[in-house]
Amino acid sequence: MSAKNLDRQHRWRNVTVAFRVSPEEGEMINSCVRVSGLTKQDYITRKLTDRTVVVQGNPKVFLGLQTEMQEILEELERIDAGSGIYEDLLERIALITSVMEEMKEESDWKKKRK
C-alpha cells in the first residue's frame, strides 16, 4: 500500500495540497486532465511546477478527446438554439485543437522516419 505514495523518483508523497475553484474552473481542469492522459495529481503537479505536459496518444487520451468533443458538440447545439457562447468553451476548443495538432505532427514525424 505504501508503494502508492512514492513518485517516480521514489520520494514519499505525503503532503496534501488543496484549493478551491469555481465549477467552471473545475470543469476546465477536468477537461485538461482528460485530454492529457495523466492523472489529475500528475497533471496539476506538472502545471504548478511549470513543467511541460506532453500528451502521448493512447486509448485513454482518445477517450478523453471523444468525451470532450461530445460535450463541445452539445454546447454548440445549445448555442445554435439561441444562447451565447462562453469563453470557457473557446478555451476547451483551443485545448483540444492544440492536442490534436501535436498528435498529428507526431504521427507525421513517425511516418517520415520510416
PAZAGU-8602 format. One record per residue: residue in three letters; y, x, z of N, C-alpha, C in turn. Coordinates in pm, whole numbers, plus 50000, padded with zeros to 5 digits. Each point is the difference from the previous one (the first is absolute). Example, Ala and Ser with C-alpha at 12.3 -4.5 7.8 and 13.67 -1.06 7.14 Angstrom:
REM PAZAGU-8602
ALA494315131950780501194991150000501205009050000;SER501054996549928501195008250006501094992350073;
//
This chain:
REM PAZAGU-8602
MET498805008350000501204991750000501255008650000;SER500015011150071501205008350005500295006749867;ALA499025000849909500235006049869501054992249923;LYS500134987150027500994991849931501435003950039;ASN500145007050110501325003850048500455013749950;LEU499205006249915500365013049945500544998349859;ASP501045007649965500494999749863499275010749919;ARG500425002249877499325009549912500085014550049;GLN501005003050081500135013550055499365000950139;HIS499204989850035499304999350127500945000050120;ARG501134993449982500944998050111499764986150056;TRP500144998850131499824986950062501164990849963;ARG499684987949967501014989749974499994990550118;ASN500735003550103500004991850120501404995450040;VAL500985001549912501364995450026500234987449917;THR500524989750063500284987549930501484999449964;VAL500284996649875501374998149953500094985649951;ALA500964992450049500144986049961501464996849975;PHE500244990949908501354995449973499944986149938;ARG501104993050006500074986349948500675000149863;VAL499524991149913500594998149869500104985149973;SER500824996249905500104986049960498744996349922;PRO499734987049985498844996049919500075005549857;GLU501205000549944500165005249864499715015049995;GLU500505007350099499725014450006498505002550021;GLY499394991850084498575001250025499194997849873;GLU500394990049922499304997449875500215011249900;MET501185005749997500255011349910499155012050041;ILE499915002650128499145011050048498554997349962;ASN499554987750021498624996549965499755001549850;SER500984996549917499875001649855499855014849965;CYS500835008250059499925014549973498665005650042;VAL499514995650115498715004850050498884995749907;ARG500034987349955498944995049912499885008149872;VAL501135003349939499935007249872499865015150017;SER500115004950123499855014550022498555004150014;GLY499154990850046498625003450024499775006950134;LEU501065001550078499915006450131499884989450109;THR499665004450120500104990950113501484998450034;LYS500324989550072501394997950039500495011650085;GLN499155004750091500375011250087500305012449917;ASP499135003449906500225012049919501244998649912;TYR500194988049943501174997749914501305001750078;ILE500084993350114501245000750080500225014250051;THR498955006750043500155013750050500535009149889;ARG499464998849880500485008449889501444997049966;LYS500384987449996501374996549966500995004650108;LEU499634998350126500905003850108500145015150014;THR498995007449960500085014650006500455005849867;ASP500494991549912500595004049872499025007749912;ARG498724995950006499005005749910499784990449885;THR499605005349888499794992049880498744991650013;VAL500094987649958498844991349993499525000249856;VAL498825005949979499435000949866498924989449989;VAL500154991349900499044989349979498915004849906;GLN498774999350046498845003449919499344986849960;GLY499804998149871499374987849954498584998850053;ASN499714988950066498664997050049499904984850015;PRO498824994750030499864985450009500954993650101;LYS500265006850112500924994550101501414998749944;VAL500455010149924501334999649940500074988949895;PHE498984998949917500004989649898500014986150061;LEU499254998050110500014987250069501384997350058;GLY500645010250057501354998350053500994996449891;LEU499895006649884500894996849887499774985749953;GLN498744995949994499684986549956500604989750096;THR499875002550129500564991150101501524999149987;GLU500635011649985501465000349986500464992649874;MET499305002349890500384993349875499854984950012;GLN498984995450070499814985550020501154994350083;GLU500395007150105501114995350083501315000049922;ILE500205010049916501225000649918500014988649899;LEU498854997149939499914988949906500374986950068;GLU499494997850121500344987850074501494999350029;GLU500595011350034501445000350028500814997449873;LEU499575005749888500694997649873499894985449957;GLU498864993950027499854985749969500934991750087;ARG500195004250124500934993050089501425001349948;ILE500345011949953501345002449947500224991749874;ASP498984999249916500104992149878500284985450031;ALA499564995550119500234986250041501434997750046;GLY500845010350002501414998050031500545007450120;SER499175007050074500495007450116500515013849957;GLY500735006550088500575013249970499005011350021;ILE500325011649943499155011850014500485008250120;TYR499055005650073500335007850118499875014949970;GLU500785008050071499955014649984498625005650032;ASP499324994050099498665004650036499044999249883;LEU500124989549921499124998549884500255011149899;LEU501265003149976500335010749906499465013550050;GLU500075002350131499475012450057498495000849982;ARG499304988750022498544999949983499625002449854;ILE500744994149908499735002149858500235014649964;ALA501075006050051500275014249974498905008850056;LEU499514996850120498915007750062498754999549914;ILE499604988249960498794998649919500165006849866;THR501174998949941500255006549871499865015150013;SER500575005850105499915014650015498575004450025;VAL499254992550080498605003650026499204999449870;MET500204989549924499244998549874500405010749899;GLU501275003749995500425010749910499385013450039;GLU499965002950130499385012450047498515000349967;MET499344988650017498584999449969499765001849850;LYS500894994549918499875001749855500225014649962;GLU501015006450059500255014249972498815008550040;GLU499404997050115498835007650044498844997849904;SER499824987849956498944996949905500225007249867;ASP501244999949950500335007049876499775014950014;TRP500365005650117499825014350024498525003649998;LYS499174991650062498565002550002499414999249860;LYS500494990849919499514998749861500355012449919;LYS501195005450022500425011949926499205012350041;ARG499545000650125499225011350048498625000549936;LYS499484988649961498644999449944499925005949864;
//
